[in-house]
Amino acid sequence: MFAGSDLSIEGTFTVTKHHQGAPGLAHGGLLSAALDEVLGSLNWLLGDPAVTGRLECEYRVPVPVGSVLHLRAEILGKERRKIYAVATAHLNSAEGPVAVVAHAIFIQVSVEHFLKNGDRSHAKDGVIAEHDFEVNP
């Protein structure tokens, strides 16, 4: 993935046979997860952790196994703790047909959110350090 100067991120995702739902086609839930990941990565550009509050996906064309999705996500705005964002997945090229569009609202949270709600078994002495957070590959 690549971060743009305008609070955007671009990347690609290759759909394999392990991602299929119906025979030969990508599973819609997997596509929404891929878009949630790219949208969630935007929050690191703002410097504060955030969690998905709402995610809506519109599936426009089928995505065959073997396709490469060209993903682009951008922040549309911010109001208090809410971050509004949109992502598109283009089929087989950055100018290809739009396969999926996702609109999201993320809620900025403090590290305490993860301490209270998350599994801390991996944390040293029950403390989660800043380096324990990463953007998923």
C-alpha positions as CSV (number, residue, x, y, z in Angstrom):
1,M,0.0,0.0,0.0
2,F,1.0,3.6,-0.6
3,A,0.0,6.7,1.3
4,G,-0.9,9.8,-0.7
5,S,-0.4,13.4,0.4
6,D,-4.2,14.0,0.4
7,L,-5.0,11.5,3.2
8,S,-5.5,8.6,0.8
9,I,-4.1,5.1,0.4
10,E,-3.8,2.9,-2.6
11,G,-2.9,-0.7,-3.0
12,T,-3.7,-4.0,-4.7
13,F,-5.3,-7.2,-3.7
14,T,-5.1,-10.4,-5.7
15,V,-8.2,-12.7,-5.4
16,T,-7.1,-16.4,-5.2
17,K,-9.1,-19.6,-5.0
18,H,-8.9,-19.3,-1.2
19,H,-11.0,-16.1,-1.4
20,Q,-13.9,-17.6,-3.3
21,G,-17.5,-17.8,-2.2
22,A,-19.6,-19.0,-5.2
23,P,-17.5,-21.2,-7.6
24,G,-14.9,-19.0,-9.3
25,L,-16.0,-15.7,-7.7
26,A,-14.7,-13.8,-4.7
27,H,-16.7,-14.0,-1.5
28,G,-18.5,-10.8,-0.7
29,G,-17.5,-10.9,3.0
30,L,-13.9,-11.3,2.0
31,L,-14.2,-8.2,-0.2
32,S,-15.7,-6.2,2.6
33,A,-12.9,-7.3,4.9
34,A,-10.3,-6.2,2.3
35,L,-11.9,-2.8,2.0
36,D,-12.2,-2.5,5.8
37,E,-8.5,-3.1,6.0
38,V,-7.6,-0.4,3.5
39,L,-10.1,2.0,5.1
40,G,-8.7,1.2,8.6
41,S,-5.2,1.9,7.4
42,L,-6.2,5.5,6.7
43,N,-6.5,6.2,10.4
44,W,-2.7,5.8,10.8
45,L,-2.3,8.8,8.6
46,L,-4.2,10.8,11.3
47,G,-1.9,9.4,14.0
48,D,-4.6,8.1,16.3
49,P,-6.1,4.6,16.6
50,A,-9.7,4.1,15.5
51,V,-12.2,1.3,15.1
52,T,-14.9,0.6,12.5
53,G,-18.2,2.0,13.6
54,R,-20.1,1.5,10.3
55,L,-19.2,-0.2,7.0
56,E,-21.5,-0.3,4.0
57,C,-20.5,-2.0,0.8
58,E,-22.1,-1.8,-2.6
59,Y,-21.2,-4.7,-4.9
60,R,-21.4,-3.6,-8.5
61,V,-19.8,-6.3,-10.6
62,P,-18.7,-9.9,-9.8
63,V,-15.1,-10.4,-9.0
64,P,-13.6,-13.5,-10.6
65,V,-10.9,-15.6,-8.9
66,G,-7.5,-14.5,-10.4
67,S,-8.6,-10.8,-10.6
68,V,-6.4,-8.0,-9.2
69,L,-8.4,-5.4,-7.3
70,H,-6.9,-1.9,-7.3
71,L,-8.0,-0.3,-4.0
72,R,-8.1,3.4,-3.2
73,A,-9.4,4.8,0.1
74,E,-9.6,8.4,1.2
75,I,-10.7,10.4,4.2
76,L,-13.7,12.5,3.4
77,G,-13.9,14.4,6.7
78,K,-13.7,14.3,10.5
79,E,-16.1,15.5,13.1
80,R,-15.0,15.2,16.7
81,R,-14.1,11.5,17.1
82,K,-15.8,10.3,13.8
83,I,-13.8,9.9,10.6
84,Y,-15.8,9.6,7.4
85,A,-14.1,7.6,4.6
86,V,-14.7,5.9,1.2
87,A,-13.0,3.2,-0.7
88,T,-13.3,1.8,-4.2
89,A,-12.1,-1.5,-5.7
90,H,-11.4,-1.4,-9.4
91,L,-11.2,-4.6,-11.4
92,N,-7.8,-5.5,-12.9
93,S,-6.6,-1.9,-13.3
94,A,-6.8,1.5,-11.6
95,E,-9.1,2.6,-14.4
96,G,-11.1,-0.7,-14.6
97,P,-14.7,-1.1,-13.7
98,V,-15.7,-0.4,-10.1
99,A,-16.4,-3.7,-8.5
100,V,-17.1,-2.6,-4.9
101,V,-17.6,0.8,-3.2
102,A,-17.4,1.0,0.6
103,H,-18.4,3.9,2.9
104,A,-17.2,3.9,6.5
105,I,-17.4,5.7,9.7
106,F,-14.5,5.1,12.1
107,I,-14.4,6.2,15.7
108,Q,-11.2,7.4,17.2
109,V,-10.4,5.6,20.5
110,S,-7.6,5.7,23.1
111,V,-5.2,2.9,23.8
112,E,-7.3,2.2,26.9
113,H,-10.1,0.9,24.6
114,F,-7.8,-2.0,23.6
115,L,-6.7,-2.6,27.1
116,K,-10.3,-2.8,28.4
117,N,-11.7,-4.9,25.5
118,G,-8.8,-6.7,23.9
119,D,-6.8,-9.8,24.7
120,R,-3.8,-8.7,26.7
121,S,-2.2,-12.2,27.1
122,H,0.6,-11.2,24.7
123,A,1.3,-7.9,26.6
124,K,4.3,-7.7,28.9
125,D,3.1,-7.3,32.5
126,G,-0.4,-6.6,31.1
127,V,0.7,-3.4,29.3
128,I,0.3,-2.8,25.6
129,A,3.1,-0.7,24.2
130,E,2.8,1.6,21.2
131,H,4.9,-0.8,19.1
132,D,2.3,-3.5,19.6
133,F,0.1,-1.7,17.1
134,E,0.7,-2.3,13.4
135,V,-1.0,-2.0,10.1
136,N,-1.9,-5.4,8.7
137,P,0.1,-6.4,5.6
